[in-house]
Each structure stands twice: as C-alpha cells, then as structure tokens.
Amino acid sequence: MKKLIIAALLIAGVSGFAQNNNDRPRRGDFSPEKRVERMTTQLGLDAKQQEQLKQLYVEQAKSRENQSGFSREQMQEERKKTEDKLKAILTPEQLKKWEATQAETRKRMGNRQGGGMGDRPERPQGGGDMEN
C-alpha cells in the first residue's frame, strides 16, 4: 500500500513539474514583439502605437548589439534617446502609467539587489558599537 501511495505522489509531482508554462511571462524575454505585447496590455496601445514601438525596439536591439564597446555614459545616452522617442509615441495618460511602472520596476530591482543606488539606508559609521 505504501508503494502505491509513493508511486501516485511521484507521478503527480512529475506531471505537475512537466506542465507547459508558455502562458507565463519569462524573465529576460526582451524581444521587441514581447515588449510591445506587454506594453499593449499595460497601457492599451492602439495599432499605430504598437507598430511605432516595435520599430523603436528593433532599432534599440540593433543598437545594443553594437554597444559592446560603449561606455556607461554612452549607454545611458542611448537609453535616454529611446525614452524620448517613447514619450513622443505615448499619450499623456499612457506616459503616466509607463513612468509609474518604471518607478516600480526600479524599486523592485533595487530591493532585489540589496537597495537601489539612492535607496540604501545610511550605515552607521564606526565599527561594531552594538551591545549584546
């Protein structure tokens, strides 16, 4: 009887593990199509905006391929150019939603990395003054 229960649990576990998760967004999928799809869902983009963003993200992807020798400042400049073009495509309402999403993403990323650049709490100066 024990063997039957163990076998049933094993089969249930393996089948649950093997399920297809294609409907779940994957981290790191930054293809232009997926980015436009996500933004369409988040911001309610129309067909013209979708096409404009796809072209923008294709250009950005090509630019990133050539950025292997770019300095940090050059990469930030490229990102700023992309953001400026994006702001010209979105409506004011969509832009507010997008900016809020970006702020939330930066906050999450900062938390994941132990605090963002400006979000880190001040560390006390001096060595171990803590009382036990």
N, C-alpha and C positions, 0 to 999 in steps of 0.2 A: 504494500500500500504506500509506504514511504517513497519507494522508487517511482511510483506512478505520479505522486504529487510533485516530486522533484522534477520529473520529466515535463509535466504540464507547466510548471513555473519556468523552466528553462525555455520551452517553446514560446511561451507568452513573452518572455524577456527578449528573445532573439527576434521575434516578429515585430515587437514594438520598436526595437532598435533599427530594424531594416526598413521601416516605413519611409516613404518618399517625402522629403521636406522641401520640394521645389517651390511651394507657395510661400514659404517663409523668406523674408529678405536676408540676404547673406552679407556679412560684413566684408568690406573690401571690394564689393562689386560696384566699381565706379565707371562702368561703361556709359557713354553718352545716352544710350537708349534707356538704361535703368535710372540714370539721374533724372532724365526728363519725365519718366514714368512716375518716379517718387514725387517730383515737384508738381506734376499734374494732379496727383492725388492730394497733396498737401495744400496746394494753392488754387486749384481749379483753373488751370491754364486752358486757353482756347487753342484751336488748331494752329493758328498763325504763331502764337507764342511758343507752342511746342516745337514747331519747325525752326524758329529762330534760336531757341535754346539748344536744340540738337546741333545746329551748325556751330554755335558758340562752344559747346562742349567738345565737338570734334576738333575744332581749332585748338582748344586748350589741351586736348590729349596729344596732338601733334607737337605743340609747343613743349609739353612736358617731356616728350621723347628727346628733345634737343637740349633739355636743361641739365644734363648730367654734369656739365662744367660750370653751371650758373652758380653765382654766389647767393647767399641767403637774401641779400638786398634785391638782386635781380629777380629771384623767385617771388618775393613779396610784391615787387612792381608788376610782375605778370598777373599775380592774383588780383591786385588792385584794378588792373585793366579789365580783367574778366568781370569783376564785381561791378564796375562802372557800366559795362555793356549789359549786364544782367539787370541793373537798375533801370536802364532805358527800355527794357522789354516788359518789365512787370508794371502793373497798375500800382497806385499808392497803397491800396489795401493789401495787395499781394506782397508788396515790398515790406510792409509792417510785419506780416506773418512770417516772411522769409527771415527777416532780421531777428525776430523772436526765436525762430527755430535755430538760427546760427548761434545766438547767445546761449541757448540751452545746450547745444552740442558742445560749445567751448567749455561750458560749465561741467558737463559730464566728463569730457576728456580731461579736464583739469583734476577732477576728483579721482579719475582712474589712474592718473599719473602722480598722485600724492599732492595735488594742489596745482593750480594754474600759475602762470607767470606772476600775476598780480594778486592771486587768491590765497597765497600762502600766509598762514598766521605768523606773527612775529615770534621768533625763537628767543627765549631768554638768553642774555649774554652771560658769559662766565661758565665755569664748569660745575657740575652736579651739586648745587646747593640744596637739593631736595632732602627733606628729612624723612627717615624711615620709621 
